Structure formats: C-alpha cells, structure tokens
Amino acid sequence: MAQHKPLILSQGTVRELPDGDSLNGLVNSDDQRLSDAREWTASVVPQAEAEAGTSSTARKWTAQRVRQAINAWWQIVASGFGRNFVQASNAAAARNSLELGTAATANVTTSSTDTIAGRVMKVGDFGVGVALAPNMPSAPLLVNGTFTGITTTNGYANAPFGNIGYIYTQARQTGYLSQFALSLNGSRLAFRSFPEASAETVPWAEVAFLGSPAFTGTPSVPNLKFGNVASADINTLDYYEEGTWTPILYGKTTAGTNTYHSENGGSYTRIGNVVYYTAIIRLTTTLGMAGQVALAGLPYINKVGQLNRGGVVVGGFDGVVAGYTGYISGVHNSAAASIDLLNGRVGVFDAANVTATFRLFISGFYFTN
C-alpha cells in the first residue's frame, strides 16, 4: 500500500508535512492561533485598566486582577451601608450595620394569649386591634385581653348582664385581676376586682343611672341621695321632690262644707327637709264654717319646734264680708300639715268673714322630718 505523508494547512494552502515532522518555517512563533502566544507571552492587564473596566484590548488576566476589578465595581455600585452589611463577620454585626434593634431577634407570640416575656405581639393578641371571641366556659376570660361575643347562653354563667359587648381583663399583680364589662348596646357598664382563684364567686358592681334596668336600690354619692329616704347624717342631702297639693279651707269650731273653683290648688318643692309651697284657695260656695279659719292639705307634716315653723306669706285676698278692714296672715301648726289663719299679727281670722267668693293667695316654707 502506498504511504501518504501527513498534510498541514499553512497560510491557506494544504501541504505535506515534511520529513521529520518539522514545523520550522511553517508557523510563526507569535501566531495568535497558538495559545502560547496569548497566555504566556502576552502582558498582564494593568490594575488601573482592570478596575476601570472600559478597555477593549485583549490582555492576560490573573485571579488578583479579577478580584480587583470586581472590588472596584462593588465600590461604585454599593453604598457604604450595603458594604458594611456584606463585610459583617457575623449575624450580630450584620444587624448592627443595618441599625436593627432588639425586635429583630424577638419571636412573635404563638397565640392570642401568649404571655411569654420579650415576644412581639401580633394584631389581635389580647384583643388589641381585634377583640378576642373565646368559647366559654369562662376560663379564657382570666387572662389579659379584650373579649367579645360573650352571653349567659354560651356557657358564661357569671356574666354581669345577658349580652356582653366586651369584657376587658387586666392583671394587677400576680394572682389578681380587674375586669370591666360593657353591654352589647353600650348602655351598661360593670366592673370587679378579685383574686383569680375566686373569679366565679366575686359579684360584679354595675355603674348605673337612675333609669338603668339594673337599678334596684337607692343610688347615692357622698352626702347626696336620690331615694327620698331620710338620712341620719345632717350633712346629707337626702330628698328632692316636686309635686302638687290641694288646699282645704275649714273652720276650727265647725269645719263646714265648702265647694271649690277649678283654680283652687297648689304646688310644692321639697329639698332636704325644707318644704316650699304656693297655693290659691278659691271658693264657689261655703256653708256652716265656724270659728277660726284654717287651711289643711299641706304635703308634709310640720316638724315639732318653734324654729321649724317657717313662715307664711299672704300675697292677697278678696271675697270677704263688707266692712272687713283687717289683713290676713298665717302660722304653721306644729306636728300638723295645716295653717291657722290670723287677723293681723295675733287675732284670729274668723269664718264669719268668709263669703262664697272668697279667694286667698298664699305661699311659704316650713321644716319637716
């Protein structure tokens, strides 16, 4: 078989490889197609050129120049803030570089009633932002928080009222709680404070106004009562009352029979133990009265004692017999709800002076028990 010499492509011409496999004269030593020429004899890219990153000239690169180029790029694109973060040696240093506080390492609560110290609360924890809606029995109410959706029909037997809008529970100290409850419609408020162990036995106290449906007792504040029940404390204002009364004219010897005009009547106001009153006494007929004229029907009995008799003021009168020239005054009767009418300061006003058209305007005050 014929032997063929190896072929070589040289400067665009296919030629036989000479004897001895010599390439002398066929390839120049600086031929760019040879890797030796680029990687071993080419110059290393200067540091400034590597860091600038703008030259298009082919150069030889080292690991050092690559790092220098990357570092220069990072210095340009990253802020000092970011560089400090990347250069941090550990997690604590990284948090410091980002200026993070202690919350960065705190865990969030694991439940809406999680009381482990140092944890970060979520919206809804302990009823903050969103009220809790526990299922009764009442045990969930014995932790801090604001609860809603509580009624006597869903297992909470010790509710202050039937439908509760919210219950707010706050621990005062270890083992002691304070609670405030607001009714569903917001018109009733109750509270209590107790050792936790006795929660179900401690009654609620309700803040109530006089018209409250829960109010059954006598409301009071220091030195003031509205129940119209006499207090032994002389400094307590225990009465306030307004009303009307019907004055009745009679003779003290013979009461007689009188009929009255529709105008006949009176009104009064009692403040504490003092009664203030006014009245018009007006007749349409009179029959059989005799003796001193008196007036009955006052709303309260006059307290015993001269200093308690108060005063009577006659504002005017008419309908007396012709020729009567005196003036009418009066005095409260002790331990009675009546007034004796006088003629002037000391004499009696006699029934003989009264006619069927008699009219008297009167007012006054006195002390009662």
C-alpha contacts under 8 A as a table, 3 or more apart, distances in Angstrom:
res1	aa1	res2	aa2	distance
5	K	16	E	6.00
5	K	17	L	6.32
5	K	18	P	7.89
6	P	16	E	5.75
6	P	17	L	5.28
7	L	14	V	6.53
7	L	15	R	5.45
7	L	16	E	4.33
7	L	17	L	5.34
8	I	14	V	5.61
8	I	15	R	5.26
8	I	16	E	6.01
8	I	17	L	5.97
9	L	12	G	6.27
9	L	13	T	5.55
9	L	14	V	4.47
9	L	15	R	6.24
10	S	13	T	5.27
10	S	14	V	6.27
10	S	15	R	7.01
10	S	26	L	6.45
10	S	27	V	7.48
17	L	21	D	6.09
17	L	22	S	7.44
17	L	23	L	7.85
18	P	21	D	5.73
18	P	22	S	6.29
18	P	23	L	7.97
19	D	22	S	6.96
23	L	26	L	5.23
23	L	27	V	6.50
24	N	27	V	6.88
25	G	28	N	7.13
27	V	31	D	6.94
28	N	31	D	5.39
29	S	37	A	7.22
30	D	34	L	7.67
30	D	37	A	5.57
31	D	34	L	5.83
31	D	37	A	6.77
32	Q	35	S	7.11
32	Q	37	A	6.09
32	Q	38	R	6.74
33	R	37	A	7.94
34	L	37	A	5.73
34	L	38	R	7.37
35	S	38	R	5.39
35	S	39	E	5.96
35	S	40	W	7.92
36	D	39	E	5.45
36	D	40	W	5.39
36	D	41	T	6.79
37	A	40	W	6.09
37	A	41	T	5.35
37	A	42	A	6.50
38	R	41	T	5.97
38	R	42	A	4.96
38	R	60	K	7.13
39	E	42	A	5.96
39	E	60	K	6.21
42	A	59	R	6.77
42	A	60	K	6.09
43	S	59	R	6.39
43	S	60	K	5.94
44	V	59	R	5.94
44	V	60	K	4.56
44	V	61	W	5.76
44	V	62	T	7.37
45	V	49	E	6.63
45	V	50	A	6.44
45	V	59	R	5.22
45	V	60	K	5.80
45	V	61	W	5.99
45	V	65	R	7.52
46	P	49	E	5.27
46	P	50	A	6.22
46	P	65	R	7.97
47	Q	50	A	5.01
47	Q	51	E	6.07
47	Q	65	R	6.26
47	Q	68	Q	7.18
47	Q	69	A	7.87
48	A	51	E	5.17
48	A	52	A	6.01
49	E	52	A	5.10
49	E	53	G	6.19
49	E	54	T	7.27
49	E	55	S	6.65
50	A	53	G	5.31
50	A	65	R	6.29
50	A	66	V	7.40
50	A	68	Q	7.08
50	A	69	A	5.18
51	E	68	Q	6.18
51	E	69	A	4.32
51	E	70	I	7.59
51	E	71	N	7.91
51	E	72	A	5.37
51	E	73	W	7.26
52	A	55	S	7.79
52	A	69	A	7.46
52	A	72	A	7.69
53	G	69	A	7.03
61	W	65	R	6.20
61	W	66	V	6.98
62	T	65	R	5.24
62	T	66	V	6.38
63	A	66	V	5.09
63	A	67	R	6.24
64	Q	67	R	5.20
64	Q	68	Q	6.18
65	R	68	Q	4.96
65	R	69	A	6.08
66	V	69	A	5.16
66	V	70	I	6.26
67	R	70	I	5.15
67	R	71	N	6.03
68	Q	71	N	5.08
68	Q	72	A	6.11
69	A	72	A	5.18
69	A	73	W	6.28
70	I	73	W	5.10
70	I	74	W	6.19
71	N	74	W	5.06
71	N	75	Q	6.21
72	A	75	Q	5.16
72	A	76	I	6.46
73	W	76	I	5.21
73	W	77	V	6.33
74	W	77	V	5.30
74	W	78	A	5.56
75	Q	78	A	5.70
75	Q	79	S	7.55
75	Q	83	R	7.97
76	I	79	S	7.96
78	A	81	F	7.97
78	A	82	G	5.99
78	A	83	R	6.35
79	S	82	G	5.23
79	S	83	R	6.20
80	G	83	R	5.01
80	G	84	N	6.08
81	F	84	N	5.38
81	F	85	F	6.47
81	F	97	S	6.95
81	F	98	L	7.31
82	G	85	F	5.03
82	G	86	V	6.28
83	R	86	V	5.17
83	R	87	Q	5.99
84	N	87	Q	5.09
84	N	88	A	6.05
84	N	94	A	7.71
84	N	97	S	5.95
85	F	88	A	5.27
85	F	93	A	7.82
85	F	94	A	5.18
85	F	95	R	7.99
85	F	97	S	5.47
85	F	98	L	6.78
86	V	94	A	7.64
88	A	91	A	7.46
88	A	93	A	5.33
88	A	94	A	5.14
88	A	97	S	7.50
89	S	93	A	6.33
89	S	94	A	7.45
90	N	93	A	5.38
90	N	94	A	6.27
91	A	94	A	4.97
91	A	95	R	6.25
92	A	95	R	5.19
92	A	96	N	6.28
93	A	96	N	5.01
93	A	97	S	6.13
94	A	97	S	5.06
94	A	98	L	6.37
95	R	98	L	5.12
95	R	99	E	6.10
95	R	100	L	5.30
95	R	101	G	7.88
95	R	104	A	7.83
96	N	99	E	4.78
96	N	100	L	6.03
97	S	100	L	7.81
100	L	103	A	7.66
100	L	104	A	6.17
101	G	104	A	5.93
102	T	105	T	5.79
102	T	106	A	6.68
103	A	106	A	4.91
103	A	120	V	7.38
106	A	118	G	6.71
106	A	119	R	5.80
106	A	120	V	6.41
107	N	118	G	7.84
107	N	119	R	5.26
107	N	120	V	6.02
108	V	119	R	5.25
108	V	120	V	4.37
108	V	121	M	6.00
108	V	122	K	6.95
109	T	112	S	7.29
109	T	114	D	5.72
109	T	116	I	7.82
109	T	119	R	5.59
109	T	120	V	5.87
109	T	121	M	5.67
109	T	122	K	6.84
110	T	114	D	6.20
111	S	114	D	5.15
111	S	125	D	7.24
112	S	122	K	7.95
112	S	124	G	6.55
112	S	125	D	4.10
112	S	126	F	5.64
112	S	127	G	7.74
112	S	132	L	7.90
113	T	125	D	6.24
113	T	126	F	5.68
113	T	143	V	7.07
113	T	144	N	7.35
113	T	145	G	7.61
114	D	125	D	7.88
116	I	119	R	6.31
121	M	125	D	6.16
122	K	125	D	5.60
123	V	128	V	6.11
123	V	129	G	5.70
123	V	130	V	6.82
124	G	127	G	4.96
124	G	128	V	4.96
124	G	129	G	5.44
124	G	130	V	4.59
124	G	131	A	6.42
124	G	132	L	6.91
125	D	128	V	5.70
125	D	130	V	7.86
125	D	132	L	7.81
125	D	145	G	7.60
126	F	131	A	7.46
126	F	132	L	6.81
126	F	144	N	6.13
126	F	145	G	3.81
126	F	146	T	5.90
126	F	147	F	7.94
127	G	130	V	5.23
127	G	131	A	3.89
127	G	132	L	4.88
127	G	145	G	5.21
127	G	146	T	4.39
127	G	147	F	6.24
128	V	131	A	6.35
128	V	145	G	7.47
128	V	146	T	7.11
131	A	146	T	5.53
131	A	147	F	5.41
131	A	148	T	5.96
131	A	166	Y	7.96
132	L	145	G	7.64
132	L	146	T	6.16
132	L	147	F	4.56
132	L	148	T	5.86
133	A	147	F	5.68
133	A	148	T	5.08
133	A	149	G	5.55
133	A	150	I	7.67
134	P	140	P	6.40
134	P	141	L	7.91
134	P	147	F	6.87
134	P	148	T	7.44
134	P	149	G	7.46
134	P	150	I	7.85
135	N	140	P	7.80
135	N	154	N	7.63
136	M	139	A	7.23
136	M	140	P	7.31
136	M	150	I	7.64
136	M	154	N	6.20
136	M	155	G	5.11
136	M	156	Y	5.76
137	P	140	P	7.44
137	P	154	N	7.86
137	P	155	G	5.17
137	P	156	Y	5.52
138	S	141	L	5.46
138	S	142	L	7.29
138	S	155	G	7.44
138	S	156	Y	5.56
139	A	142	L	5.54
140	P	143	V	6.22
141	L	144	N	7.62
141	L	145	G	7.80
141	L	147	F	7.21
141	L	167	I	7.83
141	L	169	T	6.84
142	L	169	T	6.95
142	L	177	L	7.54
142	L	196	E	7.11
143	V	169	T	6.54
143	V	170	Q	7.33
143	V	171	A	7.49
144	N	168	Y	7.59
144	N	169	T	4.97
144	N	170	Q	4.87
144	N	171	A	6.25
145	G	168	Y	5.80
145	G	169	T	5.34
145	G	170	Q	6.76
146	T	166	Y	6.55
146	T	167	I	5.65
146	T	168	Y	4.35
146	T	169	T	6.37
147	F	150	I	7.63
147	F	166	Y	5.43
147	F	167	I	5.11
147	F	168	Y	6.34
148	T	164	I	7.08
148	T	165	G	5.68
148	T	166	Y	4.57
148	T	167	I	6.46
149	G	164	I	6.86
149	G	165	G	6.55
149	G	166	Y	7.34
150	I	154	N	6.98
150	I	156	Y	7.12
150	I	163	N	6.55
150	I	164	I	5.40
150	I	165	G	7.14
150	I	166	Y	7.54
151	T	154	N	5.61
151	T	155	G	7.46
151	T	156	Y	6.38
151	T	159	A	7.02
151	T	161	F	7.99
151	T	162	G	5.62
151	T	163	N	4.73
151	T	164	I	5.90
152	T	155	G	6.09
152	T	156	Y	5.07
152	T	157	A	5.40
152	T	158	N	7.44
152	T	159	A	6.09
152	T	161	F	7.67
152	T	162	G	5.42
152	T	163	N	6.95
153	T	156	Y	6.98
153	T	157	A	7.81
153	T	162	G	7.97
156	Y	159	A	6.02
158	N	200	E	6.33
159	A	162	G	6.74
159	A	164	I	7.62
160	P	181	A	7.50
160	P	190	A	6.70
160	P	204	W	5.88
160	P	206	E	7.80
161	F	164	I	6.66
161	F	183	S	7.06
163	N	183	S	6.02
163	N	184	L	5.52
164	I	167	I	7.20
164	I	181	A	6.82
164	I	182	L	5.98
164	I	183	S	4.36
164	I	184	L	4.83
165	G	181	A	7.51
165	G	182	L	5.47
165	G	183	S	4.81
165	G	184	L	3.73
165	G	185	N	7.05
165	G	186	G	7.15
166	Y	181	A	5.69
166	Y	182	L	5.31
166	Y	183	S	6.96
166	Y	184	L	7.38
167	I	179	Q	6.73
167	I	180	F	5.62
167	I	181	A	4.35
167	I	182	L	6.51
168	Y	179	Q	5.50
168	Y	180	F	5.18
168	Y	181	A	6.40
169	T	177	L	6.79
169	T	178	S	5.82
169	T	179	Q	4.54
169	T	180	F	6.74
170	Q	177	L	5.68
170	Q	178	S	5.32
170	Q	179	Q	6.44
171	A	174	T	7.15
171	A	175	G	7.57
171	A	176	Y	5.86
171	A	177	L	4.41
171	A	178	S	6.29
172	R	176	Y	5.71
172	R	177	L	5.60
172	R	178	S	6.70
173	Q	176	Y	5.44
173	Q	177	L	7.39
175	G	195	P	5.72
175	G	196	E	5.33
175	G	197	A	7.55
176	Y	193	S	7.43
176	Y	194	F	5.73
176	Y	195	P	4.35
176	Y	196	E	5.30
177	L	193	S	5.74
177	L	194	F	5.62
177	L	195	P	6.29
177	L	196	E	6.07
178	S	191	F	7.53
178	S	192	R	5.91
178	S	193	S	4.25
178	S	194	F	6.56
179	Q	191	F	5.50
179	Q	192	R	5.45
179	Q	193	S	6.29
180	F	189	L	7.26
180	F	190	A	5.79
180	F	191	F	4.37
180	F	192	R	6.79
181	A	189	L	5.72
181	A	190	A	5.13
181	A	191	F	6.12
182	L	186	G	5.86
182	L	187	S	7.61
182	L	188	R	5.87
182	L	189	L	4.76
182	L	190	A	6.65
183	S	186	G	4.97
183	S	187	S	6.30
183	S	188	R	5.21
183	S	189	L	6.49
184	L	187	S	7.91
185	N	188	R	7.84
186	G	189	L	7.60
188	R	206	E	7.43
188	R	207	V	7.06
188	R	208	A	6.89
188	R	212	S	7.81
189	L	206	E	5.80
189	L	207	V	5.48
189	L	208	A	7.37
190	A	204	W	6.11
190	A	205	A	5.39
190	A	206	E	4.01
190	A	207	V	5.77
191	F	204	W	5.56
191	F	205	A	5.40
191	F	206	E	6.40
191	F	207	V	7.99
192	R	202	V	7.42
192	R	203	P	7.01
192	R	204	W	5.14
192	R	205	A	6.17
193	S	202	V	7.97
194	F	198	S	6.82
194	F	199	A	6.38
194	F	202	V	6.67
195	P	198	S	5.68
195	P	199	A	6.69
196	E	199	A	5.33
198	S	201	T	5.51
198	S	202	V	6.43
199	A	202	V	5.62
200	E	203	P	7.92
206	E	214	A	7.90
208	A	211	G	7.89
208	A	212	S	5.63
208	A	214	A	7.17
208	A	215	F	6.35
209	F	212	S	5.26
209	F	215	F	7.39
210	L	215	F	6.63
210	L	219	P	7.27
211	G	215	F	7.13
212	S	215	F	5.28
218	T	225	K	7.40
218	T	226	F	6.83
218	T	227	G	4.99
219	P	225	K	6.33
219	P	226	F	6.18
219	P	227	G	6.63
220	S	223	N	7.88
220	S	224	L	5.82
220	S	225	K	4.50
220	S	226	F	6.53
220	S	227	G	7.94
221	V	224	L	5.27
221	V	225	K	6.50
222	P	236	T	7.69
223	N	235	N	6.27
223	N	236	T	4.03
223	N	237	L	5.93
223	N	238	D	7.81
224	L	236	T	5.52
224	L	237	L	4.88
224	L	238	D	5.92
225	K	228	N	7.12
225	K	229	V	7.99
225	K	236	T	7.35
225	K	237	L	6.18
225	K	238	D	4.58
225	K	239	Y	6.88
226	F	229	V	7.98
226	F	238	D	6.16
226	F	239	Y	6.23
226	F	240	Y	6.90
227	G	238	D	7.11
227	G	239	Y	7.15
228	N	238	D	5.73
228	N	239	Y	4.54
228	N	240	Y	6.75
228	N	241	E	7.85
229	V	238	D	6.30
229	V	239	Y	6.96
230	A	238	D	5.87
230	A	239	Y	7.30
231	S	234	I	7.26
231	S	236	T	6.64
231	S	238	D	6.18
233	D	236	T	5.47
237	L	271	I	7.72
237	L	272	G	5.35
238	D	272	G	5.59
239	Y	270	R	6.87
239	Y	271	I	5.54
239	Y	272	G	4.42
239	Y	273	N	7.13
240	Y	269	T	7.46
240	Y	270	R	5.53
240	Y	271	I	4.70
240	Y	272	G	6.23
241	E	269	T	5.66
241	E	270	R	4.99
241	E	271	I	6.68
242	E	267	S	7.71
242	E	268	Y	5.83
242	E	269	T	4.40
242	E	270	R	6.32
243	G	267	S	5.70
243	G	268	Y	5.43
243	G	269	T	6.49
244	T	265	G	7.55
244	T	266	G	5.56
244	T	267	S	3.96
244	T	268	Y	5.86
244	T	299	P	7.93
245	W	265	G	6.36
245	W	266	G	5.07
245	W	267	S	5.70
245	W	268	Y	7.30
245	W	297	G	6.56
245	W	298	L	6.50
245	W	299	P	6.11
246	T	264	N	7.37
246	T	265	G	4.92
246	T	266	G	5.90
246	T	297	G	5.74
246	T	298	L	7.56
247	P	264	N	7.33
247	P	265	G	6.03
247	P	266	G	6.80
247	P	279	A	7.22
247	P	280	I	7.88
247	P	281	I	6.51
247	P	295	L	6.42
247	P	296	A	5.80
247	P	297	G	5.00
247	P	298	L	6.95
248	I	281	I	7.74
248	I	295	L	5.52
248	I	296	A	5.05
248	I	297	G	6.00
249	L	258	N	7.47
249	L	281	I	7.67
249	L	293	V	6.99
249	L	294	A	5.95
249	L	295	L	4.75
249	L	296	A	6.54
250	Y	254	T	7.56
250	Y	255	A	4.60
250	Y	256	G	6.31
250	Y	257	T	7.76
250	Y	258	N	7.92
250	Y	289	M	6.37
250	Y	293	V	5.81
250	Y	294	A	5.52
250	Y	295	L	6.38
250	Y	296	A	7.71
251	G	254	T	5.05
251	G	255	A	4.22
251	G	256	G	6.43
251	G	289	M	4.84
251	G	290	A	4.99
251	G	291	G	5.40
251	G	292	Q	5.65
251	G	293	V	4.69
251	G	294	A	6.11
251	G	351	A	6.28
252	K	255	A	5.95
252	K	290	A	6.83
252	K	291	G	5.50
252	K	292	Q	5.42
252	K	293	V	6.22
252	K	294	A	6.56
253	T	289	M	7.68
253	T	290	A	5.33
253	T	291	G	4.70
253	T	292	Q	6.97
254	T	288	G	6.91
254	T	289	M	5.29
254	T	290	A	4.80
254	T	291	G	6.67
255	A	288	G	7.23
255	A	289	M	5.23
255	A	290	A	6.80
256	G	286	T	7.46
256	G	287	L	5.59
256	G	288	G	4.17
256	G	289	M	3.95
256	G	290	A	7.12
257	T	286	T	5.94
257	T	287	L	5.07
257	T	288	G	6.20
257	T	289	M	6.88
258	N	283	L	6.86
258	N	284	T	7.64
258	N	285	T	5.65
258	N	286	T	4.37
258	N	287	L	6.13
259	T	283	L	5.83
259	T	284	T	5.59
259	T	285	T	5.24
259	T	286	T	6.54
260	Y	263	E	7.95
260	Y	264	N	6.22
260	Y	281	I	7.93
260	Y	282	R	5.88
260	Y	283	L	4.36
260	Y	284	T	5.28
260	Y	285	T	7.16
261	H	264	N	5.53
261	H	282	R	5.61
261	H	283	L	5.51
261	H	284	T	5.61
262	S	265	G	7.97
263	E	280	I	7.02
263	E	281	I	7.77
263	E	282	R	6.70
264	N	279	A	7.58
264	N	280	I	5.39
264	N	281	I	5.01
264	N	282	R	5.21
264	N	283	L	7.67
265	G	279	A	5.65
265	G	280	I	5.67
265	G	281	I	6.66
266	G	277	Y	7.18
266	G	278	T	5.54
266	G	279	A	3.90
266	G	280	I	6.34
267	S	277	Y	5.76
267	S	278	T	5.71
267	S	279	A	6.54
268	Y	275	V	6.83
268	Y	276	Y	5.47
268	Y	277	Y	4.14
268	Y	278	T	6.49
268	Y	299	P	7.64
269	T	275	V	5.90
269	T	276	Y	5.29
269	T	277	Y	6.49
270	R	273	N	6.83
270	R	274	V	5.69
270	R	275	V	4.43
270	R	276	Y	6.24
271	I	274	V	5.54
271	I	275	V	6.64
273	N	367	F	5.67
273	N	368	T	5.27
273	N	369	N	6.20
274	V	365	F	6.92
274	V	366	Y	5.83
274	V	367	F	4.63
274	V	368	T	6.20
275	V	300	Y	7.63
275	V	365	F	5.39
275	V	366	Y	5.51
275	V	367	F	6.21
275	V	368	T	7.08
276	Y	363	S	7.79
276	Y	364	G	6.00
276	Y	365	F	4.41
276	Y	366	Y	6.94
277	Y	363	S	5.55
277	Y	364	G	5.63
277	Y	365	F	6.17
278	T	361	F	7.95
278	T	362	I	5.82
278	T	363	S	4.03
278	T	364	G	6.55
279	A	361	F	6.18
279	A	362	I	5.43
279	A	363	S	6.21
280	I	359	R	7.15
280	I	360	L	5.77
280	I	361	F	4.82
280	I	362	I	6.40
281	I	358	F	7.86
281	I	359	R	5.45
281	I	360	L	5.05
281	I	361	F	6.60
282	R	357	T	7.04
282	R	358	F	5.84
282	R	359	R	4.31
282	R	360	L	6.52
283	L	286	T	7.06
283	L	356	A	5.79
283	L	357	T	5.48
283	L	358	F	5.51
283	L	359	R	6.52
284	T	356	A	5.28
284	T	357	T	5.63
284	T	358	F	7.76
285	T	355	T	7.69
285	T	356	A	4.29
285	T	357	T	7.03
286	T	289	M	7.37
286	T	355	T	6.80
286	T	356	A	5.18
289	M	351	A	5.85
289	M	352	A	7.87
290	A	293	V	7.68
290	A	350	D	7.33
290	A	351	A	5.26
290	A	352	A	6.96
291	G	350	D	5.53
291	G	351	A	5.65
291	G	352	A	7.79
292	Q	340	D	7.50
292	Q	341	L	7.16
292	Q	348	V	5.74
292	Q	349	F	5.62
292	Q	350	D	4.57
292	Q	351	A	5.95
293	V	340	D	6.54
293	V	341	L	5.70
293	V	348	V	7.70
293	V	349	F	5.92
293	V	350	D	5.66
293	V	351	A	5.38
294	A	338	S	7.04
294	A	339	I	5.61
294	A	340	D	4.44
294	A	341	L	5.48
295	L	338	S	5.47
295	L	339	I	5.02
295	L	340	D	6.40
295	L	341	L	7.40
296	A	337	A	6.22
296	A	338	S	4.33
296	A	339	I	6.52
297	G	337	A	6.23
297	G	338	S	6.47
298	L	301	I	7.26
298	L	337	A	4.89
298	L	338	S	6.06
299	P	337	A	6.92
300	Y	337	A	5.83
300	Y	368	T	6.49
301	I	334	S	7.95
301	I	335	A	5.80
301	I	336	A	4.81
301	I	337	A	4.33
301	I	338	S	7.89
301	I	368	T	5.93
301	I	369	N	7.65
302	N	308	N	7.14
302	N	309	R	6.61
302	N	332	H	7.14
302	N	333	N	6.79
302	N	334	S	5.43
302	N	335	A	4.98
302	N	336	A	5.39
302	N	337	A	5.89
302	N	366	Y	6.47
302	N	367	F	5.87
302	N	368	T	4.94
302	N	369	N	7.56
303	K	308	N	5.84
303	K	309	R	7.26
303	K	334	S	6.17
303	K	335	A	5.41
303	K	336	A	7.88
303	K	366	Y	7.99
303	K	367	F	5.65
303	K	368	T	4.49
303	K	369	N	5.57
304	V	308	N	6.64
304	V	309	R	7.90
304	V	334	S	5.08
304	V	335	A	5.15
305	G	308	N	5.41
305	G	309	R	6.99
305	G	334	S	6.65
306	Q	309	R	5.61
306	Q	334	S	7.62
307	L	310	G	6.97
308	N	366	Y	6.08
308	N	367	F	4.96
308	N	368	T	7.52
309	R	331	V	7.46
309	R	332	H	5.57
309	R	333	N	7.23
309	R	334	S	6.68
309	R	366	Y	5.26
309	R	367	F	6.46
310	G	332	H	7.34
310	G	364	G	7.39
310	G	365	F	5.40
310	G	366	Y	4.16
310	G	367	F	6.66
311	G	331	V	6.75
311	G	332	H	7.35
311	G	364	G	5.49
311	G	365	F	5.77
311	G	366	Y	6.64
312	V	329	S	7.00
312	V	330	G	5.53
312	V	331	V	6.05
312	V	332	H	7.37
312	V	362	I	7.22
312	V	363	S	6.07
312	V	364	G	4.52
312	V	365	F	6.92
313	V	329	S	6.85
313	V	330	G	7.37
313	V	362	I	5.72
313	V	363	S	5.27
313	V	364	G	5.65
314	V	317	F	7.71
314	V	328	I	6.83
314	V	329	S	5.99
314	V	330	G	7.69
314	V	360	L	7.42
314	V	361	F	5.84
314	V	362	I	4.54
314	V	363	S	6.59
315	G	360	L	7.74
315	G	361	F	5.14
315	G	362	I	5.66
315	G	363	S	7.54
316	G	360	L	6.08
316	G	361	F	5.31
316	G	362	I	7.52
317	F	328	I	7.96
317	F	358	F	7.55
317	F	359	R	5.46
317	F	360	L	4.40
317	F	361	F	6.16
318	D	357	T	7.75
318	D	358	F	5.80
318	D	359	R	5.33
318	D	360	L	6.75
319	G	354	V	6.82
319	G	355	T	5.74
319	G	356	A	7.19
319	G	357	T	4.78
319	G	358	F	3.83
319	G	359	R	5.92
320	V	324	Y	6.83
320	V	353	N	5.37
320	V	354	V	4.97
320	V	355	T	5.51
320	V	357	T	7.72
320	V	358	F	5.94
321	V	324	Y	5.98
321	V	352	A	7.85
321	V	353	N	5.14
321	V	354	V	6.29
321	V	355	T	6.24
324	Y	353	N	7.15
326	G	343	N	6.11
326	G	344	G	6.40
327	Y	343	N	5.71
327	Y	344	G	5.32
328	I	341	L	6.67
328	I	342	L	5.64
328	I	343	N	4.98
328	I	344	G	5.73
328	I	349	F	6.86
329	S	341	L	5.82
329	S	342	L	5.01
329	S	343	N	6.33
329	S	344	G	5.93
329	S	345	R	6.96
330	G	339	I	6.30
330	G	340	D	5.55
330	G	341	L	4.36
330	G	342	L	5.26
331	V	339	I	5.50
331	V	340	D	5.49
331	V	341	L	6.74
331	V	342	L	7.66
332	H	336	A	7.92
332	H	337	A	7.80
332	H	338	S	6.14
332	H	339	I	4.50
332	H	340	D	6.48
332	H	366	Y	7.65
333	N	336	A	5.50
333	N	337	A	7.06
333	N	338	S	5.79
333	N	339	I	5.71
333	N	340	D	6.86
341	L	348	V	6.47
341	L	349	F	5.54
342	L	345	R	6.65
342	L	346	V	6.42
342	L	347	G	5.59
342	L	348	V	4.25
342	L	349	F	4.58
343	N	346	V	6.67
343	N	347	G	4.86
343	N	348	V	4.97
343	N	349	F	4.53
343	N	350	D	7.95
344	G	347	G	6.19
344	G	348	V	7.92
349	F	353	N	7.47
350	D	353	N	5.86
350	D	354	V	7.73
351	A	354	V	5.42
354	V	358	F	5.93
355	T	358	F	5.32
